Amino acid sequence: MASVPKVVQSLIEAFERLPGIGPKTAQRLTYHLLHAPIEETKALAQAAVDLKEKTVICSVCFNIAEVDPCELDTDPNRDKTTLAVVEDPLDVLALERASYKGLYHVLHGSISPLENIGPEELKIRELLPRLKDGSIKEIILATNPTMEGEATAMYIDRLISPLGVKVTRIARGLPVGGDIEYADETTLNRALEGRKAY
């Protein structure tokens, strides 16, 4: 068996530590960079360094940003009466693609007792001060439709319901282009419960 140079093996192992990257993909990425122009490799390395040095967590919504407060929170064209509560910064990107124009609150995870993640480990208590002045009229609970996401949404709903703010939950059901015959029972039940006039 041919030996792999230590520097090559080191990069393969570094890629494998990234989420969603298995051994084969790590090898392909490494050998791509090995054969790529030095400028491409340097640009990738610099982008990774910039990611760590030039980003901050917004002190208002807890999204990843380059300035604090972030551009979403300071944008005068955003709807300041709605606030979507999401699990991760990637969820902000998804809602932005869907043309959501309100504000955000990023929890940085979901309640998961099996992983020892309780409400204290999330940015839940930081949500309450944002509701005190009465400008937020609706909270949209946009956590994932998983057991952890549902538990997180229920916890937040119980926490803020006494404040008199309208609380809604994103709809769940069948995806566009999906076949009913392949849907699981829970998805079908939610699709039926969430039906509306045609």
VOGU-3710 file (C-alpha; in Angstrom, 3 decimals, decimal comma):
1> masvpkvvqs> 0,000/0,000/0,000  1,432/3,369/-1,035  2,113/5,774/1,773  0,481/9,194/1,745  2,684/12,203/2,540  2,016/13,555/6,050  0,882/16,973/4,817  -1,661/15,348/2,489  -2,947/13,044/5,243  -3,138/16,000/7,632
11> lieaferlpg> -5,414/17,957/5,269  -7,579/14,891/4,605  -8,066/14,479/8,348  -8,856/18,197/8,731  -11,566/17,980/6,068  -13,005/14,818/7,687  -13,616/16,774/10,895  -16,061/19,031/9,032  -19,745/18,084/9,227  -21,017/16,121/6,246
21> igpktaqrlt> -17,528/15,353/4,893  -16,667/11,668/4,778  -13,296/10,078/3,981  -13,827/9,922/0,201  -14,955/13,538/-0,066  -12,066/14,642/2,160  -9,652/12,861/-0,173  -11,231/14,433/-3,278  -11,062/17,923/-1,791  -7,456/17,449/-0,736
31> yhllhapiee> -6,319/16,166/-4,120  -8,272/18,937/-5,860  -6,356/21,528/-3,836  -3,108/19,681/-4,487  -3,587/20,140/-8,235  -5,260/23,571/-8,087  -3,327/26,774/-8,744  -1,600/28,125/-5,621  -3,797/31,258/-5,814  -6,961/29,144/-5,375
41> tkalaqaavd> -5,487/27,388/-2,344  -4,342/30,677/-0,794  -7,770/32,246/-1,434  -9,476/29,332/0,354  -7,094/29,582/3,305  -7,590/33,366/3,530  -11,373/33,010/3,352  -11,255/30,596/6,312  -9,074/33,014/8,330  -11,348/35,963/7,420
51> lkektvicsv> -14,364/33,935/8,550  -12,924/33,740/12,051  -11,428/37,235/12,223  -14,079/39,351/10,506  -17,387/37,973/11,776  -19,252/38,715/14,996  -22,435/37,542/16,644  -25,008/40,345/16,502  -25,884/41,518/20,016  -29,521/42,068/18,982
61> cfniaevdpc> -30,590/39,016/16,962  -27,548/36,718/17,475  -27,096/36,133/13,754  -23,614/35,988/12,244  -22,597/39,370/10,845  -19,694/41,633/9,986  -20,995/44,547/12,083  -22,889/44,838/15,368  -25,791/45,421/15,272  -26,196/43,564/11,996
71> eldtdpnrdk> -27,512/44,990/8,739  -30,847/43,166/9,107  -31,553/44,821/12,467  -30,615/48,296/11,232  -32,425/48,069/7,866  -35,274/50,639/7,980  -37,205/48,711/5,310  -37,705/45,591/7,419  -41,003/44,857/9,170  -40,201/45,651/12,803
81> ttlavvedpl> -43,475/44,114/14,037  -42,692/40,462/13,232  -39,894/38,378/14,675  -38,970/34,902/13,410  -37,321/32,681/15,998  -34,943/30,250/14,266  -32,482/27,616/15,438  -29,413/28,500/13,382  -27,950/31,249/11,160  -28,522/28,967/8,136
91> dvlalerasy> -32,257/29,220/8,854  -31,989/33,000/8,405  -30,576/32,427/4,917  -33,437/30,062/4,092  -36,125/32,532/5,239  -34,421/35,361/3,358  -34,639/33,257/0,173  -38,343/32,836/0,916  -38,726/36,660/0,969  -39,406/37,013/4,701
101> kglyhvlhgs> -38,952/40,720/5,562  -39,264/40,800/9,348  -36,705/40,548/12,138  -34,960/37,454/13,494  -33,865/35,884/16,744  -31,296/33,077/16,380  -31,276/30,532/19,218  -28,071/28,725/18,185  -29,594/25,288/18,629  -32,638/23,567/20,035
111> isplenigpe> -33,575/21,982/23,339  -32,173/18,451/23,363  -32,056/16,643/26,715  -30,177/13,712/25,147  -27,327/16,081/24,248  -27,586/17,980/27,553  -28,822/21,120/25,796  -31,402/22,924/27,869  -32,986/26,374/27,488  -30,057/27,907/29,399
121> elkirellpr> -27,612/26,902/26,643  -29,663/28,702/23,980  -30,382/32,387/23,344  -33,931/32,096/24,735  -33,758/34,424/27,727  -32,314/37,131/25,433  -35,609/37,077/23,508  -37,711/38,497/26,355  -36,171/42,017/26,481  -36,897/42,397/22,763
131> lkdgsikeii> -40,626/42,066/23,490  -40,885/44,556/26,347  -41,522/47,772/24,380  -44,549/46,305/22,566  -43,302/46,964/19,034  -43,213/43,234/18,182  -46,776/42,164/17,370  -46,092/38,597/16,166  -43,532/35,934/17,019  -43,129/33,300/14,305
141> latnptmege> -41,727/30,089/15,756  -39,662/28,820/12,825  -37,813/25,986/14,534  -37,299/22,722/12,670  -40,152/20,170/12,631  -38,101/17,695/14,692  -38,772/16,541/18,239  -36,140/19,001/19,479  -37,518/21,841/17,357  -41,067/21,147/18,554
151> atamyidrli> -39,936/21,041/22,197  -38,116/24,340/21,732  -41,151/25,959/20,092  -43,463/24,742/22,870  -41,076/26,026/25,547  -40,849/29,473/23,936  -44,628/29,600/23,397  -45,250/28,906/27,103  -42,617/31,478/28,051  -43,956/34,380/25,974
161> splgvkvtri> -47,709/33,676/25,838  -48,339/35,595/29,084  -46,846/38,704/27,442  -49,811/39,030/25,071  -47,762/38,810/21,882  -49,321/36,826/19,033  -47,406/33,547/18,602  -47,594/31,583/15,337  -45,829/28,451/14,100  -44,591/27,861/10,561
171> arglpvggdi> -46,814/25,450/8,655  -45,733/21,863/8,215  -46,830/19,268/5,736  -46,092/17,820/2,337  -43,310/19,381/0,273  -44,123/20,720/-3,180  -43,404/17,967/-5,680  -43,665/15,214/-3,050  -45,821/12,121/-3,410  -48,439/11,398/-0,757
181> eyadettlnr> -47,709/7,679/-0,902  -44,148/8,267/0,351  -45,032/10,668/3,174  -44,815/9,452/6,754  -47,869/9,409/9,018  -46,850/12,460/11,065  -46,296/14,582/7,949  -49,663/13,524/6,516  -51,442/14,284/9,800  -49,882/17,755/9,913
191> alegrkay> -50,746/18,370/6,273  -54,383/17,483/7,014  -54,490/19,600/10,178  -52,970/22,585/8,378  -55,289/22,444/5,352  -56,892/25,667/4,157  -59,524/26,764/1,639  -58,511/26,279/-1,980
//
